Amino acid sequence: MIATVLHVIAPKPHPLSLIIPPMTTLICLWLLFYLLKNPQQIYRVIQFTLGWSSVTILFPEYFFVAEALIDPAKQFVDTLPPLSSSIFLLTTAMIVFLRPRRLVRQALLLWVLTAAPVIGYLIAHPSQLNTPRGMDLMMMLIPAMAINIALLLFYSRLQEMIDKLYVERLYLKEASEKDALTVIFNRGTGEKIIQSLIARQEKHIGIILCDIDHFKRINDTHGHLAGDQVLHFFTRCCQNHLRQTDIMIRWGGEEFLVVVLGENREELSNLAERLRNVIADQSIPHVGKVTDSFGATLWAPQETLYQLFARADQALYQAKALGRNQVVYSG
């Protein structure tokens, strides 16, 4: 908008100066309103903005080169606006908004398209090349831009390394929190989750301690791969019947813990009974039917994690003593 006003009040503005700035103003305002209504399209808006910015640099440059070739009386170094320097601003914007791999490729393309007509014209017209403006253009478009591209290459490589480290960090965090076999939270992470809930004094914290019946016999009879298959089956069945807010933890070996929020005694017992029925009603290939015992309890205020787990463990022990494949609630 400022450029539009400056060119309008200039004594003899070039026709392009009366066309491109107003068009750019209208396009930017339209993109702004479009983005306000469609914030999810921000990347598309950025791409269009960078594309239009490239056009506002390249089109006038080629226009003035063609104009100087057609009319030798016009000195190219005197008529060319300071457009070429805008490439530095544009490449800076590309660093911020484009992904590293696309950044280098598009920056190189922009450099070639920007530098080619100017350098070619100046080499063909040594008298204009030897002027201060001609030498300034050559220095800016060759060594200065070469350094800029080298920095872009360095930035691209650095960004790729940062992305790699970020992915590795996520992987290590995932590996430290999840059980490798069942891909659910491990005991260490589970204890932290429950401690956090207790510290926040969350009401109605329920836990269901689960144990696969006769798991050692399954391993001895069918092998450890079959045992792993049973663990996968049990985990998948439970997760398919839990809410998104429920948390499943591999407590150790064939023992699992389900943390349930917002349930009372009856609802917690019903959930455990539902899980027991789902597992008991299905058959695992090469193994057959598998049953599980469940001990359920609700956290009592001022109770520690050790006390909470001890009551759930006692309930699980009773379920096994009563013949397995059942739910016992400890209150």
Protein Blocks (a to p, Z undefined) as FASTA:
>chain_A
ZZmmmmmmpmbacfklmmmmmmmmmmmmmmmmmmmmmmmlmmmmmmmmmmmmmmmmmmmm
mmmmmmmmmmmmbcfklmmcckklmmmmmmmmmmmmmcfklmmmmmmmmmmmmmmmmmmm
mmmmmmlmmpmklmmmmmmmmmmmmmmmmmmmmmmmmmmmmmmmmmmmmmmmmmmmpcfk
lopacfklmmmmmmmmmmnopghiacdddddehklmmmmmnojklmmmmmmmmmmmmmmm
ccfkbccddfbhjbccdddehiafklmmmmmmmmmmmmmmpccehkbpadddddddddde
hiafklmmmmmmmmmmmmmmnngaiacddZZ
